[in-house]
Amino acid sequence: MQRHLGTGQQPVQDASQMHIGPSGLCLVREEQQLQLNTLEPVNTLRHSATGSTGSGQHYPLSPSSSVGTPTATVSVVPVAAAAPDVEAPAAADHQQQQQQLVEHPSTKRNASWKFVNYCIIPLALPLLAAWWLLALLLAAAATFSIWPSLLLARRLYWACPFIPCIWAKLAREQGALAAWLLRLQFEGAHCVTVLGRLLSLPLRPHLPAFYILGFPKCGTTSLASYLRAHPGISGISGMPGHEAFGKESHFFGGMLGRGAASSATLYRSSFPTIMTRWWAEVVRGVPRWLCFDACPTYACLPYMAARAKALTPNAKLVVMVRDPAAGVFSAETMLRNMGVDLPWSLSTPLAHGTDAAGHSSDPRFQFPADADEFWQHLQRLGPEEPLPEDMPQRFYTHLHSYLMAGRFADRLQPWLDAFGPDNLLLVDYKQFVAQPEATVRQVLTFVGADISRYSFKQQAARMVGQYKGARMHPEVAGWLHANWFADSNAAIARMLAGGKPQPEAWP
Ligand SMILES: Nc1ncnc2c1ncn2[C@@H]1O[C@H](COP(=O)(O)OS(=O)(=O)O)[C@@H](OP(=O)(O)O)[C@H]1O
């Protein structure tokens, strides 16, 4: 049975009537202290802001909803304005930052690491290295017995159902043998990676200090790559030579199994060993080593915030945003290029036009009756519960999921509820593209890394879409903006503007 979801959500209100749910979300500059309440679901928001703009002026936004959301004091600043002098940070600033790093609560909590770093690890280094090598050898040997590869691949393919489509496409284009060999190599490498990590689990006590949570197709791969160039920052202990699986753990997406996506022990296996930290802190002398997971689907699915909070209560969250219509089209293009047979496309005009109220009867936007129920189920899913059997398949192939994921303001709400606005940094894709160095330095400051140790080198864009002439149809783009994303976009735009009305960030 089909249900019409022409407007996607509630009727869109004028953007100026939207009350932002803001923005610890943005960055830190002392002279722009703003008092903002946490983000409310945009459909329920009403304008209540009174304030002033400009440096040094207070901009109180009182809670407007009947829910009575608590207020939080956060600091907001446009990325460029907050960028430090990238060439030569003043000595005083550096000293102050070092002081902050030393006083950072997690640094204090981890003081025992000093003892481990300077006494235990140097003494045990040969033993640790031998253990790590043995783990890799055993993992490689086990991989030859095929069964673990098949088991792990099966779990991975469940979590990332687009991968088998790549093999099928390869077989069609390059022949069965080539596809089979590549598949064998991929599954073998995945098995060695995962088993090697599990066998060396006692050497892996770390969970992420921060996440690049999202959103998909918003430049997260590039940002992750810039951050990994910092001597004190590591990503996941991913599959060597594989860009996406070197960056995204897919752990909360069920990469190790539907029932395993809540285990702190298993999640630890995704991150580097104590030797990596030792190398950074002792050999390279960075004051504080950090690791992160950059899985951009984490922001999209409503059950993930509670899991991340349970496992990493003090983590920082970095979220990249872009025009969601462009993001959805980029995702469609990527999946199509992988050979995924999507039963919808945003390149063709609306099939039956729209009625006076703006509703579209286009079959692409008629969603199954249980589409909303599916999202509500994900929202209710407890942090320990196994993931629903059909979750990844629906998430990666249903247009409804893409459109829900593109309502960024709604998707960020569970993260704000769990971690608070001070711990979430919103990064505008446009800003990142225009000023990558300033943006990266700002992210580094936000996550508590020592920016004086960072030397910026321009990198090529990553995960660039191969559109092959395909283009989103402007009618569809306009309709999506008006009917699905307008209220969410307005809220996000105001967050990016530090609370000032700026309803036209996208398109
Ligand atoms: N440095 C830089 N400058 C400009 N654009 C950039 C840059 N890095 C990544 N990109 C664009 O970001 C899109 C890929 O985003 P992600 O890396 O987040 O994709 S993914 O979700 O991890 O698959 C993808 O967008 P599309 O090309 O529209 O598909 C990339 O081209």
The ligand as a Tripos MOL2 file, in Angstrom:
@<TRIPOS>MOLECULE
LIG
   31    33     1     0     0
SMALL
NO_CHARGES

@<TRIPOS>ATOM
      1 N1         38.3600   19.4600   -1.3280 N.pl3     1 LIG1
      2 C1         37.1740   19.3780   -1.9040 C.ar      1 LIG1
      3 N2         36.6810   20.3910   -2.6130 N.ar      1 LIG1
      4 C2         35.4740   20.3160   -3.1970 C.ar      1 LIG1
      5 N3         34.6640   19.2280   -3.1000 N.ar      1 LIG1
      6 C3         35.1220   18.1940   -2.4120 C.ar      1 LIG1
      7 C4         36.3750   18.2140   -1.7850 C.ar      1 LIG1
      8 N4         36.5440   17.0280   -1.1930 N.ar      1 LIG1
      9 C5         35.4390   16.3210   -1.4370 C.ar      1 LIG1
     10 N5         34.5930   17.0160   -2.1670 N.ar      1 LIG1
     11 C6         33.2560   16.5680   -2.6270 C.3       1 LIG1
     12 O1         32.5810   15.9890   -1.5090 O.3       1 LIG1
     13 C7         31.7710   14.9230   -1.9660 C.3       1 LIG1
     14 C8         32.2150   13.6400   -1.2720 C.3       1 LIG1
     15 O2         31.8560   13.7830    0.0760 O.3       1 LIG1
     16 P1         32.2400   12.6850    1.1510 P.3       1 LIG1
     17 O3         33.6820   12.4690    1.1720 O.co2     1 LIG1
     18 O4         31.6150   13.1190    2.4360 O.co2     1 LIG1
     19 O5         31.5020   11.3980    0.5790 O.3       1 LIG1
     20 S1         31.1680   10.0590    1.3840 S.O2      1 LIG1
     21 O6         29.8880   10.2880    2.0920 O.2       1 LIG1
     22 O7         32.2500    9.7560    2.2840 O.2       1 LIG1
     23 O8         30.9960    9.0380    0.3260 O.3       1 LIG1
     24 C9         31.9910   14.8200   -3.4740 C.3       1 LIG1
     25 O9         30.9580   15.6120   -4.0590 O.3       1 LIG1
     26 P2         30.3760   15.2970   -5.4940 P.3       1 LIG1
     27 O10        31.5280   15.4840   -6.4560 O.co2     1 LIG1
     28 O11        29.2750   16.2950   -5.7090 O.co2     1 LIG1
     29 O12        29.8680   13.8940   -5.4860 O.co2     1 LIG1
     30 C10        33.3520   15.4560   -3.6440 C.3       1 LIG1
     31 O13        33.5640   15.9750   -4.9300 O.3       1 LIG1
@<TRIPOS>BOND
     1     1     2 1
     2     2     3 ar
     3     2     7 ar
     4     3     4 ar
     5     4     5 ar
     6     5     6 ar
     7     6     7 ar
     8     6    10 ar
     9     7     8 ar
    10     8     9 ar
    11     9    10 ar
    12    10    11 1
    13    11    12 1
    14    11    30 1
    15    12    13 1
    16    13    14 1
    17    13    24 1
    18    14    15 1
    19    15    16 1
    20    16    17 2
    21    16    18 1
    22    16    19 1
    23    19    20 1
    24    20    21 2
    25    20    22 2
    26    20    23 1
    27    24    25 1
    28    24    30 1
    29    25    26 1
    30    26    27 2
    31    26    28 1
    32    26    29 1
    33    30    31 1
@<TRIPOS>SUBSTRUCTURE
     1 LIG1         1 GROUP 0 **** ****
